[in-house]
């Protein structure tokens, strides 16, 4: 019989409470040497808390951790690093005004006398990048990196250390297909080297592609562990959500009304001669490969990027959008891809974040009517089933799915005519994804014109009445709901624009 690898990481009866909320309840799991163990569960199931405990960012109230049979206590990330444990978070922490090389080797810069050796530093990084099949410019500034490049910097930080256990938290959320392939090759190499890999993802195809076993959490407790070769999508979804989600990805198209948003000849530094319209009650999907210009188009429409030519009309009237405030006044709402950096006030309350777009409506002489603010926040927290202990909870303490619901609640409170959603379910579990889809359906039924930008083609095909495909900052084609397939979208995404 084949030898079963020894357990390298063992977490036993881990429990953690926050302000009366039980985040983890006696969670036990084990990761073997040379194994990829996937960790799945809805947002709020406890995955993030468990990773923070493993990283030394939080201390458990109870429970024990062993590495290679030896008990360890992590009271800080430094303790975890010393034990050979690294966690790669979904939102990379990048120092903006230093180079990629300095970001990767932060705290460990090679020195020549009193100064650090830049030439040696860059050579070290190039060698490491070549070894793992990645491509980054060592001299590029952190502030100029794309989300995918920031993720790769985090990964390289871990790889240059002597890791025994490495955990990835939604690592592919900002990566292109080519970069995902490179990441998976790397993970397989780590497995061959005997490293234990924890892999957190909501994407079921990834789990079956890369993981050996899957441990599922629900409501802070372990539901069970399965070998990927002996389970399937339906079983894992049932374990995660504890309820039937059959048909959750099916939208009933609504009868589209009059044109609400018209974009004509829009040109910025990143997009060129963009023309399209969106009708009331219609969901238009915006598809394309990473770097196609989809997000840049959204930012130009809402005034985050300067427009050099073209017009924007709302309900047939030309509007000048030079800032997000102008967009809001024109009836255009925007939920950006980077919700933590661009949409949410992370250290403010749920109430504050929801009311942000309606302060002009609930204030008298610049004084906010707090009772009305709480009423509005409560209305949309209840409507979207935001899991929060109170309206005064700090948004940073919510799961990713609930943070995204707070962003949506803000725009439901504002009642825009047009709503642009950039990667609305990025980093969101299957249950919360179904709930967000329901919200989009409801808003379309109420006559809001919606643009959805997504890198997940199944999501575009599920939600969109029409699909616009972009490549190199231009629209290369339009597909009806009936004609849109993954193959037809990809063909247009790789087509040279006329």
C-alpha positions in Angstrom: 0.0 0.0 0.0 1.2 3.6 -0.7 2.7 5.5 2.2 0.5 8.3 3.5 2.5 11.5 4.0 2.9 12.6 7.6 0.9 15.5 8.9 3.0 18.6 8.8 0.4 21.1 10.1 -2.2 20.2 12.7 -4.7 22.7 14.1 -6.7 21.2 16.9 -9.9 22.6 18.5 -9.2 26.2 17.4 -11.9 28.6 18.8 -12.2 32.4 18.5 -14.8 34.9 19.5 -15.2 38.6 18.5 -17.5 40.9 20.6 -19.8 38.1 21.3 -19.7 36.6 17.8 -18.3 33.1 17.6 -16.0 33.1 14.6 -14.5 29.6 15.1 -15.9 26.7 17.0 -13.4 23.9 17.8 -11.9 23.8 14.3 -9.6 20.9 13.7 -7.7 20.2 10.4 -4.5 18.8 9.2 -2.3 19.4 6.2 0.2 16.7 5.1 3.7 17.2 3.8 3.6 17.6 0.0 -0.2 18.1 -0.1 -2.6 20.8 -1.3 -5.4 21.1 1.2 -8.2 23.3 0.0 -10.3 25.3 2.5 -13.8 26.2 1.4 -16.9 27.8 2.9 -19.2 30.8 2.6 -18.0 34.3 3.5 -18.3 34.4 7.3 -17.7 30.7 7.7 -14.4 31.4 9.5 -11.8 30.9 6.8 -10.2 34.3 7.1 -10.1 34.1 10.9 -8.4 30.7 10.7 -5.8 32.0 8.2 -5.1 35.0 10.5 -4.5 32.7 13.4 -2.2 30.6 11.3 -0.4 33.8 10.2 0.1 35.0 13.8 -2.1 38.0 13.1 -4.7 36.8 15.7 -4.4 34.6 18.8 -7.0 31.9 19.3 -9.1 31.8 22.5 -8.5 28.0 22.6 -6.8 25.3 20.7 -3.4 24.2 19.7 -1.1 24.2 16.6 1.7 21.8 15.8 4.3 22.0 12.9 6.0 18.7 12.2 4.9 17.4 15.5 6.2 20.2 17.6 3.8 22.6 19.4 4.0 26.2 18.3 2.4 29.4 19.6 2.0 32.3 17.1 1.6 35.7 18.8 2.8 37.7 15.8 3.5 37.2 12.1 7.2 37.1 13.1 6.5 33.9 15.1 4.8 32.3 12.2 7.6 33.2 9.8 10.1 31.8 12.1 8.2 28.5 12.1 8.2 28.4 8.3 4.5 29.5 7.9 3.5 32.1 5.4 0.0 33.4 4.3 -0.6 35.1 1.0 -3.7 37.3 1.5 -6.2 38.1 -1.2 -5.5 41.9 -0.8 -1.7 42.2 -1.2 0.2 44.6 1.1 2.5 46.6 -1.2 4.8 49.5 -0.3 3.8 51.9 -3.0 6.9 54.1 -3.4 9.6 51.5 -3.5 10.6 49.0 -6.2 9.3 45.4 -6.8 12.7 44.1 -5.6 12.6 46.1 -2.4 9.0 45.0 -1.8 9.9 41.3 -2.2 13.1 41.5 0.0 11.7 44.0 2.5 13.7 43.6 5.7 16.2 41.4 4.0 17.9 43.8 1.6 21.5 42.7 0.6 24.0 45.3 1.7 27.4 46.6 0.5 28.9 48.5 3.4 26.5 51.1 4.7 24.2 50.9 1.6 22.1 48.2 0.2 23.3 46.5 -3.0 20.7 47.4 -5.7 22.5 45.4 -8.5 22.7 42.3 -6.3 19.1 42.8 -5.2 17.8 42.9 -8.8 20.0 39.9 -9.8 18.6 37.8 -6.8 15.0 38.6 -7.8 15.5 37.9 -11.5 17.0 34.5 -10.6 14.1 33.7 -8.3 11.5 34.8 -10.8 13.1 32.7 -13.5 13.2 29.7 -11.2 9.4 29.9 -10.6 8.4 31.0 -14.1 7.2 34.5 -13.3 7.9 37.8 -15.1 8.2 41.1 -13.1 10.4 44.2 -13.6 12.5 44.4 -10.4 12.8 48.2 -10.7 9.0 48.9 -11.2 7.4 50.9 -8.4 4.8 49.2 -6.2 2.3 52.0 -6.9 2.4 51.1 -10.6 1.7 47.4 -10.3 -1.6 45.8 -11.5 -3.6 43.7 -9.1 -2.1 40.6 -10.7 1.5 41.9 -10.3 0.8 42.9 -6.6 -0.3 39.3 -6.0 2.9 37.9 -7.5 5.0 40.2 -5.3 3.3 38.7 -2.2 3.9 35.2 -3.5 7.6 35.9 -4.2 8.0 37.2 -0.6 6.9 33.9 0.7 9.0 31.8 -1.7 12.3 33.4 -0.8 11.8 32.3 2.8 12.3 28.8 4.0 8.6 27.9 4.0 7.2 24.6 5.3 3.5 25.7 5.2 2.2 28.2 2.7 -1.5 29.4 2.6 -3.0 31.1 -0.4 -6.2 33.2 0.1 -8.1 33.5 -3.2 -4.8 33.8 -5.1 -6.3 33.8 -8.6 -8.8 36.6 -8.1 -6.7 39.1 -10.0 -4.7 36.8 -12.3 -5.1 36.1 -16.0 -5.5 32.6 -17.3 -1.8 32.5 -18.2 -0.8 33.7 -14.7 -3.2 31.1 -13.2 -1.4 28.4 -15.1 2.0 29.6 -13.9 0.7 29.8 -10.3 -0.6 26.2 -10.5 2.7 25.0 -11.9 4.4 26.7 -8.9 2.0 25.0 -6.5 2.6 21.6 -8.0 6.4 22.3 -7.6 5.9 23.2 -4.0 4.0 20.0 -3.4 6.8 18.0 -5.1 9.3 19.7 -2.7 7.3 18.5 0.3 5.7 21.8 1.2 2.2 21.9 2.7 -0.1 24.1 0.8 -3.4 25.5 2.1 -5.5 26.8 -0.8 -8.6 29.0 -0.1 -10.9 29.6 -3.1 -14.5 29.9 -4.0 -13.9 28.6 -7.5 -14.8 25.0 -7.6 -13.0 24.2 -10.9 -9.8 25.4 -9.3 -10.3 23.1 -6.3 -10.7 20.0 -8.4 -7.7 21.1 -10.6 -5.2 21.7 -7.8 -6.3 20.2 -4.5 -5.7 16.7 -3.0 -8.3 17.1 -0.2 -11.0 19.7 0.7 -12.0 20.8 4.2 -15.3 22.7 4.4 -16.2 25.2 7.1 -19.7 26.5 7.8 -20.7 28.9 10.6 -17.3 28.7 12.2 -17.1 24.9 12.4 -15.7 22.1 10.2 -18.4 20.3 8.3 -16.1 17.6 6.9 -13.1 16.8 4.8 -13.2 15.1 1.4 -10.7 13.7 -1.1 -11.2 15.7 -4.3 -11.1 12.5 -6.4 -14.1 11.1 -4.4 -16.4 14.2 -4.3 -18.1 16.6 -6.7 -19.5 20.1 -7.0 -22.9 19.3 -5.7 -21.6 17.7 -2.5 -19.2 20.5 -1.7 -21.8 23.2 -2.3 -24.3 21.4 -0.1 -21.6 21.1 2.6 -20.8 24.9 2.3 -24.3 26.4 2.3 -26.5 23.8 4.0 -29.3 24.6 1.5 -30.4 24.0 -2.0 -29.0 26.4 -4.6 -30.3 24.6 -7.6 -30.7 27.1 -10.4 -29.1 29.9 -8.5 -27.2 31.1 -11.6 -30.3 31.6 -13.8 -31.6 35.1 -14.5 -35.0 35.7 -16.0 -34.5 38.5 -18.6 -36.8 41.5 -18.2 -38.3 43.6 -20.9 -35.9 46.4 -21.6 -37.2 49.9 -21.6 -35.9 53.2 -23.1 -32.2 53.9 -23.4 -30.9 55.3 -20.1 -27.1 55.4 -20.7 -25.5 56.4 -23.9 -21.7 56.4 -24.4 -20.6 57.9 -27.7 -17.0 58.0 -29.0 -15.6 58.0 -25.5 -11.8 58.2 -25.5 -9.3 58.5 -22.6 -5.7 57.5 -22.2 -6.7 53.8 -22.0 -9.8 53.4 -24.1 -10.6 54.5 -27.6 -13.8 55.5 -29.4 -16.1 53.6 -27.2 -19.8 53.7 -28.2 -22.7 51.7 -26.6 -26.0 52.2 -24.8 -27.8 50.5 -22.0 -31.6 50.4 -21.6 -33.7 50.5 -18.5 -34.0 47.0 -17.0 -31.2 45.7 -19.1 -27.9 44.1 -17.9 -25.0 44.6 -20.3 -22.0 42.4 -19.7 -18.5 43.8 -20.4 -16.1 41.0 -21.1 -12.4 40.8 -22.2 -9.0 39.5 -21.1 -7.0 41.1 -18.3 -5.8 44.5 -19.6 -8.5 44.9 -22.2 -9.6 48.2 -20.7 -12.9 47.2 -19.1 -12.2 48.8 -15.7 -10.6 51.8 -17.3 -13.7 52.4 -19.3 -15.8 52.3 -16.1 -13.5 54.7 -14.4 -13.7 57.1 -17.3 -17.5 57.0 -17.3 -17.7 57.8 -13.6 -15.2 60.6 -13.7 -12.2 58.8 -12.1 -10.2 59.2 -15.3 -10.0 62.2 -17.6 -11.9 61.9 -20.9 -10.3 63.4 -24.0 -13.2 63.0 -26.4 -16.8 61.7 -26.6 -20.1 62.2 -24.8 -22.1 60.6 -22.0 -25.9 60.9 -22.0 -28.3 59.9 -19.2 -31.9 59.7 -20.3 -31.0 61.4 -23.5 -29.4 64.5 -21.8 -25.6 65.1 -22.2 -23.9 65.2 -18.8 -20.4 66.4 -17.9 -18.7 63.9 -15.6 -15.4 65.2 -14.3 -15.5 63.6 -10.9 -17.4 60.8 -9.1 -19.6 63.5 -7.5 -20.7 64.6 -11.0 -21.5 60.9 -11.8 -23.6 60.5 -8.7 -25.6 63.7 -9.5 -26.2 62.5 -13.0 -27.6 59.2 -11.6 -24.6 56.9 -12.2 -23.5 54.6 -9.5 -20.2 52.6 -9.4 -19.0 49.7 -7.4 -15.3 49.3 -8.3 -13.3 46.1 -8.4 -11.0 47.1 -5.5 -13.7 47.5 -2.9 -11.3 47.9 0.1 -9.2 50.5 -1.6 -11.7 52.4 -3.7 -15.2 51.8 -2.4 -15.2 51.3 1.4 -14.1 53.3 4.4 -12.7 50.3 6.1 -12.4 51.7 9.6 -15.9 53.3 9.6 -19.1 51.6 10.5 -21.6 49.7 8.3 -24.0 52.7 8.8 -21.4 55.3 7.7 -20.6 53.3 4.6 -24.1 52.8 3.5 -25.1 56.4 4.0 -22.1 57.8 2.2 -23.9 58.3 -1.2 -27.1 59.8 0.4 -25.6 62.3 2.8 -27.0 65.2 0.7 -30.5 63.8 1.2 -30.3 63.1 4.9 -28.5 66.3 6.0 -29.8 69.7 7.1 -27.3 72.6 7.2 -24.5 70.0 6.8 -25.7 68.1 9.9 -26.6 64.4 9.3 -30.0 63.3 10.6 -28.8 60.3 12.5 -32.2 58.7 13.0 -32.8 58.8 9.2 -29.3 57.5 8.6 -29.9 54.5 10.8 -33.3 53.8 9.3 -31.8 53.7 5.8 -28.9 51.6 6.9 -31.2 49.1 8.7 -33.5 48.9 5.7 -30.8 47.8 3.3 -28.9 45.7 5.8 -32.1 43.7 6.2 -32.9 43.7 2.5 -29.4 42.3 1.5 -29.1 40.0 4.6 -25.8 41.6 5.5 -24.3 39.5 8.3 -23.2 42.1 10.9 -23.7 42.2 14.7 -24.8 45.8 14.5 -25.0 48.8 12.2 -22.0 50.2 14.2 -19.7 47.3 13.3 -16.5 48.4 11.6 -16.7 47.3 7.9 -13.1 45.9 8.1 -14.5 43.2 10.5 -17.0 41.9 7.9 -16.3 39.1 5.5 -15.6 39.9 1.8 -19.1 38.9 0.7 -20.7 41.1 3.4 -18.4 44.0 2.5 -19.6 43.8 -1.1 -23.2 43.8 0.1 -22.5 47.0 2.0 -21.3 48.6 -1.3 -24.4 47.4 -3.0 -26.6 48.7 -0.2 -25.1 52.1 -0.6 -26.3 52.3 -4.2 -29.7 50.8 -3.4 -30.1 53.7 -1.0 -29.2 56.2 -3.7 -31.4 54.6 -6.3 -29.2 55.5 -9.4 -30.5 55.3 -12.9 -27.4 53.5 -14.0 -25.3 51.1 -12.0 -21.8 49.9 -13.1 -20.5 46.8 -11.2 -16.9 45.9 -11.7 -16.2 42.3 -10.6 -19.2 42.3 -8.2 -18.5 38.8 -6.9 -14.8 38.9 -6.7 -13.7 36.9 -3.6 -17.3 36.0 -2.8 -18.5 32.5 -2.0 -21.2 30.6 -3.8 -24.0 31.5 -1.4 -23.2 35.2 -1.3 -22.8 35.1 -5.1 -26.3 33.8 -5.5 -27.6 36.6 -3.2 -25.8 39.2 -5.2 -27.2 37.8 -8.4 -30.6 38.1 -6.9 -30.0 41.8 -6.0 -28.8 42.5 -9.6 -32.0 40.8 -10.9 -34.2 42.9 -8.6 -32.5 46.1 -9.6 -32.9 45.3 -13.3 -36.6 44.4 -12.7 -37.0 47.9 -11.1 -35.7 49.5 -14.3 -32.1 50.3 -13.4 -29.7 50.1 -16.4 -26.8 47.9 -15.3 -23.3 47.3 -16.6 -21.5 44.2 -15.2 -17.8 43.8 -15.7 -16.5 40.3 -14.9 -13.6 38.1 -15.6 -15.7 35.0 -15.0 -17.4 34.1 -18.3 -20.0 31.9 -16.7 -21.1 35.0 -14.6 -21.3 37.2 -17.8 -23.3 34.5 -19.5 -25.6 34.1 -16.5 -26.4 37.8 -15.9 -26.1 39.6 -19.3 -28.9 40.4 -21.8 -26.1 41.6 -24.1 -22.3 41.2 -24.0 -19.8 43.8 -25.2 -16.3 42.4 -25.7 -13.2 44.6 -25.4 -9.6 44.1 -26.5 -6.8 46.7 -26.3 -9.1 49.5 -25.1 -11.7 49.0 -27.9 -14.9 47.2 -28.3 -14.4 44.3 -30.8 -17.9 43.0 -30.9 -21.4 42.6 -29.4 -23.3 39.4 -28.7 -26.9 38.8 -27.8 -27.8 36.6 -24.9 -28.7 33.8 -27.4 -25.4 34.1 -29.3 -23.1 34.5 -26.4 -20.9 31.5 -25.5 -17.5 31.2 -23.8 -16.0 30.4 -27.2 -17.6 33.4 -29.0 -16.6 35.8 -26.3 -13.0 34.6 -26.2 -12.8 34.8 -30.0 -13.8 38.5 -29.8 -11.5 39.1 -26.8 -8.5 38.0 -28.9 -9.6 39.7 -32.1 -7.7 42.7 -33.3 -10.0 45.8 -33.0 -10.8 47.5 -36.3 
